[in-house]
Amino acid sequence: MTYVIFENNNEIDKTAITTMGVSVKNNDTSIGYFGTGLKFSIACLLRNNCSVSIASGEDLLNFTSESKEIRGSDFNIVLMNGHELGFTTLLGRDWELWQSFRELYSNCLDEEGRTYLSDTIPKPQKGKTIISVEGSDFIKEYENMDMVFISKDEEPLESNNVCEVYKGQGVFYRGVRVMEQVSSLMRYNVLNKIDLTEDRTARYTFQVYRAIASAIAKSNDVMFIEKAVTSGYNDCIEGRVSLEDVLDKPSDAYMNTVESLIKSKITDLNDDAKTLYERFAPKIEPTPIEVSDIEQQQLLKALSLCKRLGFPADTFPIDVYETLGDHALAAAHTHKDGKNIMLSKEIFSKGVMTLTRGLIEKYIHLQYGYDDYTLEMQNFIFDKMTHFGMQSIGEVV
């Protein structure tokens, strides 16, 4: 017969086993602190047909269960050395064996103890707490502990002050899994403080997502970044985090990768990944270019039309640029030295009518301060249209 042994320094007080809410873990480095996990674990083990005993110093405590009818329903009352405790095997009814292993191993870590397999139950020792668990399914949890814990000997692939990144899948906090197994590109170990529920799971997913977003934004792994920012809202947890929550400047690798994806017009690039890039991307002022003779003639004709229509666009300096970005044809630019109209070279290919319209629109912005899609701009345009219409039919304006 094989047992999983959790050997801790110090003797556990029997009151801490039998009484809810008793926890003496009050330091920031302890994994647990609610004082209920051990009770949940014992109930879960018995419910899954495992045997469990605890040696507190030289006292050996054996845990069993006994069926008892309560108001017409059968319950298995947990017993310690034959004496009823105040809970049944249904305590923590949603717990699985991996959570029971997580609890006992976490306590071992908190107490700087050790965990190992043994063919026999160790003899009780003064000054020690020894928990012995027998059960083939529980031994599997011991053998697969890397699914629940990150070994102290394992080096992270990347790390910042918020999150560590390892190969594998899952979300961990202080080296302990705190979410149900999820599909993810990497294993994430959250370092900054997050809130836990009583069963040691993450209470607020936004705290976890912020840490993962930080790991993506600070990463130097180009392949990982590319996969993370094109993951979309699928089963992969990276697709559910918001990179807009990242406050610090991303890594050069992140900026270069996202910039490359934007230029390649990758359609599945996450919007928030692009937003984060644009927030920290260097602002490059475009340089005016010279226009051809034909384009110069188009501009002069358009300016003449603007003036005849009552919109002297040449009131403001006009500069032409190779591009204004996002397929913009014209822009009204207000700066510390004044105001000017910016034209994209592309607008000339649209003809004089489009060029004239663009000049009029930007003139209205700069001269009257009306913004796009506002009631003020709408009323101004309709007033002008009505004015021109009445003039064309000879009506008094």
N, C-alpha and C positions, 0 to 999 in steps of 0.2 A: 504494500500500500504506500502511496506517495502523498506527501503533504506539502502544501505551500506554507512556508514559515515566514512570519513578519516579526522580527526581533527588534524591540525598541528599548532604548535606555529609559530609565525611570519606571516606577511602578504605577500603573493606572489605578486611580481610586474607583472602587466598585460603584460608588454613587454616580460617577460619570457614565457608567454603563447603564444603570437602571433609571436614571432621571433625565427627562427631556430638558434641553436648554442649558445643560452644564457644559461649558467650554472654557478652558483656561488659556486658549490661544488668542493672545491679544496683541501680537506684534505684527508688523507689516509684512514680514517674510513668510508667515504661516499660510498654508494653502487653505486650511479649513478653520472655521470659527463659529459655526452655528450650534454645535453640540448635539446634533441629531444624526450625523452621518454614520456613526458606529452602530446605532440602533437600527437604522435603515439597512445597513450592510448585513447585520446578523439576521434580520428578518428575511432579506433577499436570499441569503445563503440557505437558510432552512427551507424556504419556499422552493428552492431549486435542488433539494435533496442533497445538499452538502452538509458535512459535519463540521462543527466549529467549536474550538475551545480557546480560552484565554487564561494564561498563567500570569497572575499579578504577583510578582515576587514569588513567594513559596506557596501561594494559594492557587489552586487549579479550579477554574470555572468552566463547566461543561454546559453547552446550550442545546436544548432540545425543544420540542413543541408537543403540545397535548390538545387533542380536539375537545372542544367544549361548546355546548349549545347555548346560544344567547338569543332569546326571543324568537325561537323557532329556526334559527340559522346556525350552522356549524362554523366555528372559528378555530384556528390553531393558535392557542396561547403560547407565547414564548416562555420557556422555563430556564432558569439559571440554577444549576445543581438541584433541580427538582422543584424550585420555588417559582411561582408565577410572577412574571414581570408585567408591567402595565401596558403591554402592546402585543399585537398578534403578528403572524407572518405576513399579513397584508399591509403592514407599515411600509411606506414607500412602494406601493403596489406596482408602480410603473418602472421601478428600477430593474435593470438587467444585470447579469453577472459581471459584465465589464465595469459597471458603475460600482459594484461592490469591491472589485479588485482595486479600482481607482481610489476608493475611500481608504482602504487598509494600507495601500502602498503610499498614498499621500501622507497619512499619519506617520508612516515609517520615515518618509523624507523630512517631515516636520521635526521628528525626534532624532534625526541623524542616525537612524537604525539601519538594518540590512534585511534583505529579502532573499530567500533561497528555497530550494527543494530539499526534502529529507524523507528517508524511508521510515523514520520514526518521529514521534512527537518529542521534542527536546524536554529534558527535565526542567521544572520550574527553577528559576534562579533569583536570588535576592537582588533587588535593584534593577530587575528587568521586567518588561512586559513582552510575553511571547504569545502570538496569536497563531494557531494552527488550523488550517482549513484543508479538508479532504473532499475531492470531487473531481472527476475527469474533465468536466466542462470548465471548472475553475482553473485547472492546470493549463488548459488551452489559453485562458486569459493571461496567465503568467507568461506563457511562451510567446504570446503576441502583444506583450506590454508596449512595444514600440508604436502600436496603434493608439495607445492611451497616454503614453509618456514620451517625452523627448529626453534621451539619455544625456547626462551631464558631460559625457565623453564625446558627444556628437558636435561637430563644428558646423555652425550655420553657413550657408552659402553666402548670405548677405545679412547685414544687421544695421539698424539705426537705433535711435533712442526710444522708438515706439514699438518696433516689431522686428523679430528675427525670421529669416526665411530658410527653410530646409527642403530637401527633396521629399516627395511624398504628397499626401493629401491630409486635410483636416485643419481644425482651428484649435489652438492650445493657448493656455494662459499660465504663465510661470511654469511652463513645461508640462502642464496637465491638460488633457482634452476637455474642452468646455462647451462643445456643440456636438450634436449628432453628426455622424460621419457624412461629410458633404463632398461633392465633386469639386475639386480645386486643382489648379495648376501646380501648387506648391503646398507645403505645410507651413502654417503661420503660427508663430509663438508671440502672443501679445505681451509686451513688457510693461507698458504704462497701466495704471490701475483701472480695472473695470469692475462693475458690480456683478455679483453672482447670486443665483437663486439658492435655496436651501439644499438642492441636490447638486450643487457645484457646476451648474451650467450658466452660460452667459445670460444675464437678465435682459440686457438691451443690445440688440444686434447692431445698432448704429455705432456703439463703442468699438465693436469688433471690425465693422466695415471701415471705420476711419483708420484703424491701424493697418488694415490690408491696403487701403488706398495709399497710405504713406509708404508702405513697402514697395508698391508698384512705382510710385513717383520717384522714389530715391534709388531705384534699382540701377545697376550698371550692366544688366544682362539684356542685350538687345532682343534676343529671341523671346525671352519671357515677357518683356514689355510689349512687344508686338502682339503676342497672343492675348495678353491681359486687356489691352485697349481695343481689341477687335472681338472680344468675347460676347458682347451683346447680352441681352437679358435671357440667358438660357440657364441650364442647370448648374453651370459653373459659377461658383461664388464670386469670382472676379467680375462677372457681368452684373452683379447686384450692388457693387460698391459705387460710391460717387466720388470721382476724383476732384470734383469742384470743392470738396471739403478740405483739400490739402492747402495749407496756408504757406508753407515754406517753398522756396524755389526748387523745382525738380532737378534731378541729375542731368548732366549733359547728355547722357545716353537716352534718357527719356525725351528730352527736347529734340534731339537729332532724329530719333526714331519716329516720333509723332509728326515732325516736320516732313520727313520723307513720305509718310503715309498720306499726309494732306496733299503734297505735290503729286503723288501717284493717283489721287482721287479715289482712294479706297472707300467703298461705300459702307462697309460695316465698321468704320471707325466710330467708337463711342463718342457721342456729342460732348460729354463732360471731359473726356480726355483731350479733345480739341480745345475746349474752353480753358482748361488748365494751361495748356501750351500757349494759347494766345495771351493769357494773363502775364506770362513771364517772357514772352518772345520779345527780342529787341525791336524797338520801334524805328524802322528805317524810313527816313523822309525821302520820297521819290524825287528824282532830279528831272527838271523840265527838259524837253527835247525840242529840236527844230522841226518845223513842218515843211512839207514839200510845197512847191509853187501852187499846185492844184488845191492842196489843203488850205493854203493861205487865201486863195480866191474864195473857197467855200466859207471860210471864217469871215471874210470881209462882207460877203453877200448876206450871211446870217446876221451879222451885227447891224447891217443896214436895215434889214427887215425888222429886227428887234426895235431899232430906234423909231421907224415909221409906225410901229404898233404901240409905241409909248413906253417901251422898256429899254432904255439906253444901257445895255449890258456892258458897254465899254467904259462905263463909269468906274468899273473895277478892273484891276490888272487881270489878264487872262493868260494862264500857262497851260501847256499841253504836256502830257506824260505818256510814257509807253503803256502804263496800266495804272488803274486806281484800285485794283483788287476787287474780288467778288463780282466781276463783270460790271462794275459801275461805269457809266458813261460820262458823268459829270458830278462835280461836288462843289459845295460852297464852303470855303475855308476861312475861318476867323482865327487870327493869331495875334501875337503881341505887337506886331508891326503894322497890323491893319487887316484888310479883307481882300480875298481874291477868288476868282473862279478857276476851278481846275477841270480840265477836259482830258478824257482818255483818247488816245489815238484812234481807238476803235469807233468813236462816235462819227468820225468823218466818213467811214464806210457806210453809214446809215443814211447819208444824204443831207442836204441843206435843211429840210424840214425838221428832221430829228435834231440837228445841230442847233437850229433856231429855238426849238422847244426847250432843249437843255439849257441854253443861255438864259432864256426868259425865266425858267423855273429857279435857277440859281441866283439870278438878279433879284427876284422877289424875296428869296431867303435872306440875302444880304441887305437889301434896301429896307425891307419892312419887318424882318425878323420872324416871319411865319415859318413854322416847321411843317414837314410833310405830315399828311394824314390828320391835320387839325381842322377844327371848324373855322378858324380864322382864315386859313389858307383856302378852304373851300369857298367861303363867302367872298373873299377877294377875287378869286378866279371867276365866280359866277357874276359878280358885279361888272368885271371887265368884259365878259362875254355879252352881257346885256347891253352895256354901253356901246360896244362895237356893232351889235345887231341893230340897235336903234339908229345909229349913225348910217348904216348901210341902207335902211329903208326911209331915210329922210325924216325921222321923228326927232322932236326936240329932246335933247338930252338934259 
